[in-house]
Amino acid sequence: MTSIGGTPRVAWRLATVIDNVPETPRTRTLLLDVPEWPGHRAGQHVDVRLTAEDGYQTERSYSIASPPEDAHLALTVERLEDGEVSPYLVNELRAGDKLELRGPIGGYFVWDLPLGGPLLLVAGGSGIVPLMAMLRHRNAALANADVEARHRVPARLLYSSRRWDEVIYRDELARLATNDPTLEVTHTLTREAPDDWKGFRRRIDRMMLAEVAWPASERSRDFVCGPTLLVEAVAAALVDLGHHADLVKTERFGPTGA
Amino acid sequence: MGRVAESRTANYDKIGGITPFTTEMTPVSRGFLGRRPTTDKAARLPPGQYETRDFPVLSAGPTPRTLLEKWDFTLLGTTGQSAHWTWKEFLALPRETIKTDIHCVTKWSKFGTAWEGVAIDTILADAAKRGVEPAPYVMARCDGGYTANVPLADLMGGKAWVAFIYEGAPLAPEHGGPARLLVPHLYFWKSAKWVRELRMMEQDAPGFWESLGYHIYGDPWREQRYAGDE
């Protein structure tokens, strides 16, 4: 069976690890130099393939964290304790190592500036990764734009984490929001919160979305990424709040994303 | 035992009259040990897949909720003939139990899943009585707008079903309930959730994921994940 129109194969490429940067106690960002990377759109992912000495191979998919504007590709990986691949990527890989990957993959859960806004991003845990690529892209693409252009694509992020020290990209998100009046970042902490925490401290629910999300009349573009339970609950609540189902795009990070 | 790494013969120019006889192996990932499946399980895993015991949920948007009173199933011929079944009529069709491995393009495989459903053979035979002729290709259409294309031959001969029971219970909405297509010999995106219609087509045409860079056919044993994979 052949593919339509002689589409070229998504080729395996041999990337070189430039750095392995800690983000939180359980997540790290792999900064990669990928020869002849064809470019990507914010929200896409790559397949990673590991090969053991006896030839045994295994593959996993990881979302791209870097915006298309960056020279290097960034993958942020959460270490799953019983995982086969993520502990290797997080703990073992270091600068100079090679990593086989192919991509970019996925043409639906993507956003770039021409798609417009308002933008609603809802993340749970490491589900922030593809959404961060969107925020970074938005920021890079608007770097030289006037305030008016920013106001045409205002963005809101609602991000659920278990604890404050598990918030991935915490400082960068704070910096982006401080420097950009058209970006609002809202956190909720579900397990444990600092003593002086004044924000939400529960799982994302309909009432929280009613408060944080754009009103349905704004016809925001919604991107929801996280564990299945969160994605199911958030997508259903957004539809319930009047958001058009076609504008709610979902991506799931199941426990098997090891 | 793990499977052997893919090897490619490199193209070499003759250097100084000597043609090196070498194969270029996929490079070993320094320090990667891996967790090999047992031999019997390895034989059931298509290339690039790993076993999961969970049942991950993957869908592109919100889970549609369709009331059973409003549910119906349609088979559309190429020249306008059609056959319809209400939920009650559909449940009255002869059903089968299926035990099968399933393979998701996102790399997980799940062994020995148990389903109940109506074979597409049964649906086709019932529709034939109502004048719906088969055609070489089929587009599955679903609540929520999802579509997936499958050659008719892949839906016939006891290879595909419309399933509505999973592990003894009604199929949960997030897994495609009330009913989903089940074509377990292809990547699981072809087993369209919330299926409502099968439309016969003379020519093949891409469905939802097939239009977004995924393979037009999707055979896991040939690792046909993305457009361009052979």
Interface residues (C-beta under 8 A of the other chain):
Chain A: M1 T2 S3 I4 T7 P8 R9 V10 W12 L14 D47 R49 L50 T51 A52 E53 D54 G55 Y56 Q57 T58 E59 R60 S61 E84 Y88 E92 D97 K98 L99 E100 I105 G106 G107 Y108 F109 T228 V231 E232 A235 A236 L238 V239 A245 D246 V248 K249 T250 R252 G254 P255 T256
Chain B: G2 R3 V4 A5 E6 M25 T26 P27 V28 S29 R30 G31 F32 L33 G34 R35 R36 G48 Q49 Y50 T52 D54 P56 V57 L58 S59 A60 G61 P62 T63 P64 T106 K107 W108 G144 G145 E174 P206 F208 W209 E210 S211 L212 G213 H215 I216 Y217 D219 Q224 R225 Y226 A227 G228 D229 E230
